[in-house]
């Protein structure tokens, strides 16, 4: 494999008052580090050149995986899995606990990789580091208890002993997207600690981030063969990935998720899917409009809006609508847009040309049909090929593409509503149900509204991080936003098979010879009624 890094790029003064950073993109990825990462890829096909979104220039050259490579990855993973699954859960968990420390101590490496691969601002790359470290520690601490055998009520008290055990699925296929390539590798960690092996397909654009995490896991004590990484076109490796798996964990589009679920269903294997969203934010009449506006900037524009759980629709009670809009537009105007491998800028680049095309198309369609542009609205080629201003629109109506379709970019629309009922109805008027946000000075009031919103997570006085950062609580979508959950107990247990082992003692289910069937049946009935009265059952 060969690796290349971007050529020198002159720094461009950032807009809205932020200072230019000399040689903002001068720092290079270490070729030796990149080569070590690339060596972990199972790929023998033709090569593809990965561009840096900041500049459009070559970042790294990778080989694509073939269907034979996928088969080889599964074979190696299965061969290594039995010994790993036989280890005590506490020994497997210790790898994740060590990984937590490595991720935090070596974060300078991955922050640069994340920025070069995705174009995101450094502050948003930090969120990825913190997420994966927290995930590793959570499952490292809690997995042994969750995976331990549990006594369950038997058919008969004392006479029947039932034990529920958790067995690994086998080899789990994890497919992760490009927008949060480190953080969305979450499902790899619980899959491993549950005793599975993993075949992981990251998006080719961001394969280095996944390979970096794998390399650190190996340093932490993970046998290398347990985490196989492949990279290639879905048309080539998609079906072999699903057909070789014992369980599939996928994060991506709703259309792709439906196809994966259908193919998994044909094989009667399980899957978890975190899919699209058109996430709403609700600003209630008793909210602080200034505070809500400040929170909305981060909720809408983190990673240039390329976040599955970011906000794309804001519903504001009419009584605070004007104050909120004024404060929000002013705050958006202060966002510092640009490229630098430091914390100079608030907002980075989009990652793919297709995302920029969608952003431009949605804004153009909305404005042409009567929407009002309050902020932004334009690409910024002076900063880089895929930059776009954070954009705010009002007067968006159902015939506009922006109204219902997921944009996945730095675009948000604002709507006035009259009261809680209207706000909830508007928030739920979507095929999606991934994330939502409610703002109020009264947390009890906000919780009451939150329970009526059809979304897998609802954050109060925060856009997304409160729920997503709560590792002990489940994270996932309702409706067309997916199946299953990551994080929490379910994020681990979904990657296991439940097995019940029950033993019978003293008396069995056959009637004793001295009683006969009829009298034994009557005795059992009286016994069950007595146990119920005594609350034994």
C-alpha positions in Angstrom: 0.0 0.0 0.0 1.1 3.6 -0.6 0.2 6.6 1.4 0.2 10.2 0.5 -0.6 13.4 2.4 -2.0 16.7 1.1 0.2 19.3 -0.5 0.7 22.6 1.3 -2.4 24.7 1.3 -2.4 28.5 1.9 -4.5 29.5 4.9 -7.6 31.5 4.0 -8.9 34.1 6.4 -11.9 32.8 8.2 -15.2 34.8 7.9 -17.0 36.7 10.6 -14.0 38.1 12.5 -11.9 35.0 13.3 -8.2 35.4 12.7 -6.4 33.7 10.0 -4.1 30.8 11.2 -0.7 30.8 9.6 0.1 27.4 7.9 -3.3 26.2 9.2 -3.0 22.9 7.3 0.8 22.5 7.4 0.8 19.6 9.8 1.0 16.2 8.0 -0.2 12.8 8.9 2.8 10.6 9.9 3.5 8.3 6.9 4.9 5.6 9.2 1.7 5.7 11.3 -0.5 5.6 8.3 1.3 2.7 6.8 0.9 0.7 10.0 -2.8 1.4 9.9 -3.2 0.5 6.3 -1.5 -2.8 6.9 -4.5 -3.8 9.1 -6.8 -3.6 6.1 -7.9 -6.9 4.4 -7.9 -5.7 0.8 -6.3 -7.0 -2.4 -8.4 -5.2 -5.1 -7.7 -2.1 -7.2 -6.5 1.1 -5.5 -8.6 4.2 -4.8 -7.3 7.6 -3.9 -9.0 9.2 -0.9 -9.2 13.0 -1.0 -8.9 15.4 1.9 -12.2 17.4 2.1 -10.4 20.5 3.3 -8.5 20.8 0.0 -9.7 18.2 -2.4 -6.1 16.9 -2.8 -4.9 13.3 -2.2 -4.8 12.1 1.4 -4.1 8.4 1.2 -4.3 5.6 -1.4 -6.1 2.4 -0.3 -6.8 -0.9 -1.9 -10.5 -1.9 -2.2 -11.6 -5.2 -0.7 -13.0 -7.9 -2.9 -15.6 -10.6 -2.1 -12.7 -13.0 -1.6 -11.2 -10.6 0.9 -14.5 -10.6 2.8 -14.6 -14.4 2.8 -11.0 -14.4 4.1 -11.8 -11.9 6.8 -14.7 -14.0 8.0 -12.6 -17.2 8.0 -9.9 -15.6 10.1 -12.4 -14.1 12.5 -14.1 -17.4 13.0 -10.9 -19.2 13.6 -9.9 -16.8 16.3 -13.3 -16.5 18.0 -13.5 -19.8 19.9 -10.5 -19.1 22.1 -11.6 -15.5 22.7 -15.1 -16.5 23.7 -13.7 -19.1 26.1 -11.9 -16.3 28.1 -13.7 -15.0 31.2 -15.8 -11.9 30.5 -13.6 -10.0 32.9 -10.5 -10.7 30.9 -12.2 -9.6 27.7 -13.4 -6.4 29.5 -9.9 -5.6 30.7 -8.9 -4.9 27.0 -11.6 -2.2 26.8 -10.6 -0.6 30.0 -7.0 -0.3 28.8 -8.3 0.9 25.4 -10.0 3.8 27.2 -6.7 5.1 28.4 -4.9 4.7 25.1 -7.6 6.6 23.2 -7.3 9.6 25.5 -3.6 9.6 25.7 -3.0 9.2 22.0 -5.9 11.5 20.9 -3.6 14.0 19.1 -3.0 11.3 16.4 -6.7 10.6 15.8 -7.8 14.3 15.9 -5.6 15.0 13.0 -6.8 11.9 11.1 -10.4 12.7 11.8 -10.0 16.3 10.5 -8.1 15.2 7.4 -10.6 12.5 6.6 -13.9 14.3 7.3 -13.1 18.0 7.1 -14.8 18.6 10.5 -13.7 21.2 13.0 -11.4 20.0 15.8 -13.9 20.5 18.6 -16.3 18.1 16.8 -13.4 15.6 16.4 -12.9 15.8 20.2 -16.5 14.7 20.7 -15.7 11.5 18.8 -12.7 10.8 21.0 -14.7 11.3 24.2 -17.5 9.2 22.9 -15.4 6.1 22.0 -13.4 6.4 25.3 -16.6 6.6 27.3 -18.1 3.6 25.4 -15.0 1.5 26.0 -15.0 2.3 29.7 -18.7 1.7 30.2 -18.7 -1.8 28.6 -15.3 -2.5 30.2 -16.8 -1.9 33.6 -20.3 -3.3 33.2 -20.0 -6.2 30.7 -18.9 -8.9 33.2 -22.0 -8.4 35.3 -24.4 -8.1 32.3 -23.0 -11.3 30.8 -22.9 -13.3 34.0 -25.4 -16.2 34.3 -28.6 -15.3 36.1 -31.0 -17.5 38.1 -34.6 -17.3 36.8 -37.8 -18.6 38.3 -38.2 -22.3 37.4 -41.4 -24.2 36.6 -41.6 -25.2 40.3 -40.0 -23.5 43.2 -37.1 -25.5 44.6 -37.8 -28.4 42.3 -36.7 -26.6 39.1 -33.5 -24.6 38.7 -33.4 -22.3 35.6 -30.3 -20.4 34.6 -30.2 -17.8 31.8 -26.9 -17.6 30.1 -25.5 -15.2 27.4 -23.6 -16.7 24.5 -21.9 -14.7 21.8 -23.6 -14.5 18.4 -20.4 -15.6 16.6 -19.0 -13.1 14.0 -20.7 -9.7 14.0 -20.6 -7.5 10.9 -20.4 -3.8 11.8 -20.9 -1.3 9.0 -20.2 2.3 9.9 -20.5 5.6 7.9 -18.2 8.4 7.2 -19.6 11.2 9.3 -18.5 10.0 12.7 -16.1 7.2 11.8 -14.6 6.8 15.3 -17.6 7.3 17.5 -19.9 5.2 15.3 -17.6 2.2 15.7 -19.4 1.8 19.0 -20.9 -1.5 18.1 -17.4 -3.1 17.6 -16.5 -2.7 21.3 -19.6 -4.4 22.9 -19.5 -7.1 20.2 -15.9 -7.9 21.2 -16.4 -7.9 24.9 -19.5 -10.2 24.5 -17.1 -12.8 23.0 -17.7 -12.2 19.3 -15.3 -11.6 16.5 -16.0 -8.7 14.2 -15.8 -8.0 10.5 -15.9 -4.2 10.2 -16.6 -2.3 7.1 -16.1 1.4 7.6 -16.7 3.9 4.8 -13.7 3.9 2.5 -13.3 7.7 2.9 -12.8 7.3 6.6 -11.1 3.9 6.9 -8.1 5.3 8.7 -10.1 6.3 11.7 -11.4 2.8 12.1 -8.0 1.2 11.5 -6.5 3.5 14.2 -9.0 2.3 16.8 -8.4 -1.3 15.8 -4.6 -0.7 16.2 -5.1 0.7 19.7 -7.3 -2.2 20.7 -4.6 -4.6 19.6 -2.1 -2.6 21.7 -4.6 -3.0 24.6 -4.4 -6.8 24.3 -7.0 -7.7 21.6 -5.9 -10.7 19.4 -5.6 -9.0 16.0 -7.6 -11.6 14.1 -10.7 -10.8 16.1 -11.2 -7.4 14.4 -11.1 -7.7 10.7 -11.4 -4.5 8.6 -12.5 -4.5 5.0 -13.2 -1.5 2.7 -14.9 -1.5 -0.7 -17.9 -0.6 -2.7 -21.2 -1.8 -1.4 -22.0 -3.3 -4.8 -19.0 -5.6 -4.4 -18.8 -6.4 -0.7 -22.3 -5.6 0.6 -24.0 -9.0 0.0 -20.9 -11.1 1.1 -20.8 -9.0 4.3 -24.4 -9.8 5.2 -24.2 -13.4 4.0 -21.2 -14.2 6.2 -22.5 -12.6 9.4 -24.3 -14.0 12.4 -25.5 -10.5 13.3 -25.4 -7.1 11.5 -25.0 -3.7 13.1 -25.4 -0.9 10.6 -25.4 2.8 10.8 -26.4 4.7 7.6 -29.3 5.7 5.4 -32.9 4.3 5.8 -32.9 3.0 2.2 -29.7 1.0 2.8 -31.0 -0.2 6.2 -34.2 -1.6 4.7 -32.1 -3.6 2.1 -29.8 -4.9 4.9 -32.8 -5.9 7.1 -34.4 -7.7 4.2 -31.3 -9.7 3.4 -30.7 -10.5 7.1 -34.3 -11.6 7.4 -33.8 -14.1 4.6 -31.1 -15.7 6.6 -33.0 -15.4 9.9 -30.1 -13.5 11.6 -30.6 -10.4 13.7 -29.7 -6.8 12.9 -29.6 -3.4 14.5 -30.0 -0.3 12.4 -29.5 3.3 13.2 -30.8 5.2 10.2 -31.9 8.6 9.0 -33.6 11.5 10.8 -35.3 14.8 10.4 -34.8 15.8 14.0 -37.0 18.4 15.7 -36.3 21.0 18.4 -39.2 22.4 20.3 -38.9 25.8 22.1 -41.7 26.1 24.6 -43.4 29.3 25.7 -41.6 29.2 29.1 -38.1 28.7 27.5 -35.3 31.2 27.7 -35.0 32.2 24.0 -31.4 33.4 24.3 -30.3 30.1 25.9 -32.3 28.1 23.4 -30.8 30.0 20.5 -27.2 29.4 21.8 -27.9 25.7 22.2 -29.5 25.5 18.8 -26.3 26.6 17.0 -24.5 23.5 18.3 -27.5 21.3 17.9 -27.9 22.2 14.2 -24.4 22.8 13.0 -22.1 20.4 14.8 -20.0 18.7 12.1 -21.6 21.0 9.5 -24.9 19.3 10.2 -23.6 15.9 9.2 -24.7 14.3 12.4 -27.5 11.7 12.5 -29.0 13.3 15.6 -28.5 16.9 14.7 -31.5 19.3 14.5 -33.0 20.2 11.1 -36.4 21.6 12.2 -37.1 24.1 15.0 -40.6 24.7 16.3 -40.9 27.9 18.5 -43.9 29.0 20.5 -45.2 32.1 18.9 -44.8 34.1 22.2 -41.0 33.7 22.1 -40.6 33.3 18.3 -39.3 36.7 17.5 -36.8 36.8 20.4 -35.5 33.3 19.5 -35.1 34.0 15.8 -33.3 37.3 16.5 -30.9 35.7 18.9 -30.4 32.6 16.8 -29.6 34.5 13.6 -27.1 36.7 15.5 -25.4 33.6 17.0 -25.2 31.9 13.6 -23.6 35.0 12.2 -20.8 34.7 14.8 -19.9 31.1 13.7 -16.3 30.9 12.5 -16.0 28.8 9.4 -12.7 27.5 8.1 -10.0 24.8 8.0 -7.3 24.4 10.6 -5.9 21.6 12.6 -6.6 23.4 15.9 -9.5 25.0 17.7 -9.6 28.2 15.7 -12.8 27.5 13.8 -16.3 26.5 15.0 -17.4 24.8 11.7 -15.5 22.8 9.2 -16.1 21.4 5.7 -18.6 19.0 4.4 -17.1 15.6 3.6 -18.5 14.6 0.2 -19.5 16.6 -2.9 -22.8 14.8 -2.9 -23.6 16.4 0.5 -22.8 19.8 -0.8 -25.0 19.1 -3.8 -27.9 18.1 -1.6 -27.5 21.2 0.6 -27.5 23.5 -2.4 -30.4 21.7 -4.0 -32.6 21.9 -0.8 -31.8 25.6 -0.3 -32.3 26.5 -3.9 -35.7 24.6 -4.1 -36.9 26.2 -0.9 -36.0 29.8 -1.9 -37.4 29.3 -5.4 -40.7 28.3 -3.8 -40.9 31.2 -1.4 -38.8 30.4 1.7 -37.1 33.3 3.4 -33.3 33.1 3.9 -32.2 34.6 7.2 -28.6 33.5 7.4 -26.0 31.9 5.1 -27.2 30.2 2.0 -24.0 30.0 0.0 -21.1 27.6 -0.6 -17.6 29.0 0.3 -15.2 27.8 -2.3 -12.8 30.5 -1.1 -12.2 28.4 2.0 -12.2 25.0 0.4 -14.1 22.9 -2.2 -16.8 21.6 0.2 -17.4 24.5 2.6 -20.9 25.9 3.0 -22.2 28.6 5.3 -24.6 27.7 8.1 -28.0 28.4 6.8 -31.3 29.4 8.4 -34.6 29.6 6.6 -38.2 30.4 7.5 -41.5 30.1 5.6 -40.7 26.6 4.6 -43.8 24.8 3.3 -44.7 21.1 2.6 -44.1 21.3 -1.2 -40.5 22.1 -0.6 -37.9 19.3 -0.4 -36.4 20.8 2.7 -39.7 20.3 4.6 -39.5 16.5 5.0 -36.3 15.2 3.4 -33.2 14.8 5.5 -30.6 17.3 4.3 -27.6 16.2 6.4 -25.9 19.5 6.1 -25.7 22.9 7.7 -29.3 23.9 7.1 -32.2 24.4 9.5 -35.8 25.7 9.1 -37.7 27.5 11.8 -41.5 27.4 12.3 -43.8 29.3 14.7 -46.3 27.2 16.6 -49.2 28.0 19.0 -48.8 26.0 22.2 -47.6 22.6 23.2 -50.2 20.5 21.3 -49.2 22.2 18.0 -45.5 21.8 18.8 -45.8 18.0 19.5 -48.0 17.4 16.4 -45.4 19.2 14.2 -42.5 17.4 15.8 -44.2 14.0 15.1 -45.2 14.9 11.6 -42.3 12.9 10.0 -41.5 9.3 9.0 -38.4 9.5 11.2 -38.0 9.3 15.0 -34.3 9.3 15.9 -33.7 12.3 18.2 -35.5 15.4 19.5 -34.8 18.4 21.7 -37.1 20.3 24.1 -36.3 23.7 25.7 -38.0 25.1 28.8 -37.2 26.8 32.1 -39.4 24.1 33.7 -37.8 20.7 33.4 -41.0 19.0 34.5 -43.0 20.7 31.8 -40.3 19.8 29.2 -40.3 16.1 30.3 -44.1 16.0 29.9 -43.7 17.2 26.4 -40.7 15.0 25.7 -42.7 11.8 26.5 -45.1 12.6 23.7 -42.5 13.0 21.0 -42.0 9.9 18.9 -38.2 9.7 19.0 -35.7 7.2 20.5 -34.0 10.0 22.4 -35.2 13.3 23.6 -32.9 15.9 25.2 -34.0 18.7 27.5 -32.2 22.0 27.2 -29.6 20.3 25.0 -29.6 19.3 21.4 -28.2 15.8 21.4 -25.3 15.2 23.7 -27.2 14.6 27.0 -28.8 11.4 25.6 -26.1 10.3 23.3 -23.4 10.8 26.0 -25.4 8.7 28.6 -23.6 5.4 28.0 -25.9 3.5 30.4 -29.0 4.5 28.5 -30.1 3.1 25.1 -29.7 5.1 21.9 -31.6 4.5 18.7 -34.6 5.3 16.5 -38.3 4.8 16.2 -40.2 4.5 12.9 -38.0 4.8 9.8 -35.0 5.7 12.0 -34.1 2.2 12.7 -34.3 -1.0 14.8 -32.5 -1.9 18.0 -30.3 0.3 20.2 -26.7 1.0 20.9 -25.4 2.0 24.3 -27.0 0.8 27.6 -27.6 -2.9 28.4 -29.3 -3.5 25.1 -26.2 -2.3 23.2 -24.4 -5.3 24.6 -27.1 -7.9 25.1 -28.3 -7.5 21.4 -25.0 -9.0 20.5 -25.6 -12.2 22.4 -27.9 -15.2 22.2 -29.9 -16.1 25.3 -29.8 -19.7 26.4 -31.8 -21.2 29.2 -30.5 -24.3 31.0 -33.0 -25.8 33.4 -32.5 -28.8 35.7 -35.3 -30.7 37.5 -34.8 -32.0 41.1 -36.6 -34.6 43.3 -39.8 -34.6 41.5 -40.3 -34.5 37.7 -43.3 -33.8 35.5 -44.5 -37.4 35.3 -47.1 -38.2 38.0 -45.9 -40.5 40.8 -47.3 -44.0 40.5 -49.2 -43.8 43.8 -51.1 -40.7 42.7 -52.0 -41.3 39.1 -52.5 -38.7 36.4 -55.9 -37.3 37.5 -55.0 -36.8 41.2 -51.6 -35.4 40.3 -53.2 -32.8 38.0 -55.5 -31.8 40.8 -52.6 -31.5 43.2 -50.7 -29.3 40.8 -53.6 -27.0 40.4 -54.1 -26.6 44.2 -50.3 -26.1 44.6 -50.3 -23.3 42.0 -53.2 -21.5 43.6 -51.5 -21.7 47.0 -48.2 -20.4 45.7 -50.1 -17.5 44.1 -51.8 -16.6 47.4 -48.5 -16.8 49.2 -46.9 -14.6 46.5 -44.3 -17.3 45.9 -45.1 -17.0 42.2 
